[in-house]
């Protein structure tokens, strides 16, 4: 989930070209200054598509989509093979239950299973969204207490329920060897990160400070983690955070990026940019972090992607859409990147998926 709905409410897009083919032309999806991108291709066309993550063999992606025009009224999980030529089409299929809301899907190494979070045990229908007018029209993200993490096969059959604690369990990703899962849970009374051994089910808590710790990833070698976190410090900020959390909500608009060892030791904040810095992930060499931020813009958008090293130095802007670029993930071989963006959406609020060659 990770701020996606906040972005949709904040953004409007000013640069767009209608799409009449399966792939948009490079001129309409690739902006000047995006020197790390080459051969940018648009995979989806309509709705809200986000959090697309590669399979371990680099041939497929799993992602979440909302598109009322297709009868998908809140996020559901889809899987599809990524085309390798312009003649091939991207034809994803829904793999989730189709019930409740689903989010944060990730392949297992065998390519035959995924993990994802879902509210379907709570109700078949989409869970209600908060009335933001009640909170001064601030962006408020619901922490549905019916979210649990499941494992499913490629037919969509759930083969295992991984978490069952009361409250919010979501935002799971796996280590490169697929043996460990890191996820966010509020079972301690705060939003913290946990690392679980998938085989034994044993886990450790790796964060302990007040604030929203989530959206974590392992480094390619499995020795480090990166995540985004809020750290309310003033009495007013702490009060607001605790009151919202007690109601099962959070306002994730002020966050920074942190790194630590995989067991949570030696945690270090590597951004201090202000506003929302989130959706971090490691570069293929493990030496830099790619993340999304709106820190350049007081009005709250655009959101673009940036690079920074593990010491918090060398900040570099790498994407240039005037609306929203986020959720980057590199292919296992490091040669491609997939991300979600508002680019080329015809002036709508649609968020689509794009894949590009990564060049340095």
JOKAQUI-V56667 format. One record per backbone hydrogen bond with DSSP energy under -0.5 kcal/mol. NH is the residue of the N-H (numbers start at 1). CO is the residue of the C=O. If there is no record, write none. Layout:
# JOKAQUI-V56667
<<NH	CO> <NH	CO>>
This chain:
# JOKAQUI-V56667
<<4	1> <6	3> <7	3> <8	4> <9	5> <10	6> <11	7> <16	14> <28	25> <29	25> <29	26> <30	26> <34	31> <35	33> <37	34> <38	357> <41	355> <43	41> <43	353> <44	353> <48	66> <49	47> <49	351> <50	64> <53	51> <53	62> <55	60> <58	55> <61	80> <62	53> <63	78> <64	50> <65	76> <66	48> <67	72> <70	67> <71	68> <72	67> <73	71> <76	65> <78	63> <79	93> <80	61> <82	59> <83	81> <88	85> <91	89> <93	79> <95	77> <96	77> <100	124> <102	75> <103	117> <106	115> <108	113> <111	108> <114	152> <115	106> <116	150> <117	103> <118	148> <119	101> <122	119> <123	119> <132	130> <134	131> <135	132> <136	133> <137	132> <138	132> <138	135> <140	138> <141	250> <142	140> <143	248> <144	142> <147	144> <148	118> <150	116> <151	160> <152	114> <153	157> <154	112> <156	153> <159	151> <159	157> <160	151> <162	149> <162	160> <163	149> <167	145> <169	147> <169	167> <170	184> <173	182> <175	180> <178	175> <181	196> <182	173> <183	194> <184	170> <185	192> <186	168> <188	190> <189	186> <192	185> <192	190> <194	183> <195	204> <196	181> <196	194> <197	202> <198	179> <198	196> <201	197> <204	195> <206	193> <207	193> <213	191> <213	211> <214	212> <214	228> <217	226> <219	224> <222	219> <225	260> <226	217> <227	258> <228	214> <229	256> <230	212> <238	234> <239	235> <240	236> <241	237> <242	238> <243	239> <244	240> <245	241> <246	242> <247	243> <247	244> <248	245> <249	244> <250	141> <252	250> <253	251> <255	275> <256	229> <258	227> <259	268> <260	225> <261	265> <262	223> <264	261> <267	264> <268	259> <270	257> <271	257> <277	255> <277	275> <278	276> <278	292> <281	290> <283	288> <286	283> <289	308> <290	281> <291	306> <292	278> <293	304> <294	276> <297	294> <298	296> <300	297> <302	323> <303	323> <304	293> <306	291> <307	316> <308	289> <309	313> <310	287> <312	309> <316	307> <318	305> <319	305> <325	303> <326	340> <329	338> <331	336> <334	331> <337	356> <338	329> <339	354> <340	326> <341	352> <342	324> <344	15> <345	342> <348	345> <351	47> <352	341> <352	350> <354	339> <355	41> <356	337> <357	38> <358	335> <359	36> <359	357>>
